Amino acid sequence: MSGVHNLKPERVVKAFIKAGWKRRKTKSGHAKLTKQGNPNILSIPLHKGKPIKQGLLLDQIKKAKMTVEEFLKYYK
């Protein structure tokens, strides 16, 4: 799990989009992502110059019903 620290928010959003998620809106500095067949809404903070915290990212990956390894394939 050490591969999910200091990841850039915009690249994280792009990784989820590659995995089939759709960016619905950006509001209050957060990107909202949805996917047909998954009732969860992913919320990714887009704070300039700040990486996404590991715990938050792991929670979003879990909501997306993905493994860390699957996510990292899309991130690279």
C-alpha positions, -999 to +999 in steps of 0.1 A: +000+000+000+030+023+001+024+032-035-005+055-028+011+084-010+019+118-024-002+113-055-014+144-074-051+150-073-056+157-110-038+125-119-059+106-094-091+119-111-077+110-145-069+075-132-105+070-121-118+083-154-096+057-172-112+031-150-146+041-163-157+068-138-173+100-151-165+135-137-198+150-129-189+183-114-162+202-095-175+222-066-158+237-035-125+223-047-136+187-050-141+166-081-172+144-080-171+111-099-198+086-106-200+052-124-230+034-137-236+002-116-218+017-086-240+036-061-210+054-046-199+090-055-162+096-053-151+130-040-115+139-047-101+171-032-083+194-057-062+216-035-033+231-055+001+219-044-012+194-019-011+156-025-041+135-016-037+119+019-032+082+019-062+073+041-086+093+019-073+078-013-075+043+001-111+050+011-120+062-024-103+032-040-124+009-017-156+029-027-147+023-063-145-014-056-109-016-069-077-029-055-047-006-049-029-025-077-057-020-101-058+017-093-020+021-097-023+005-132-046+034-143-025+060-124+007+052-143 
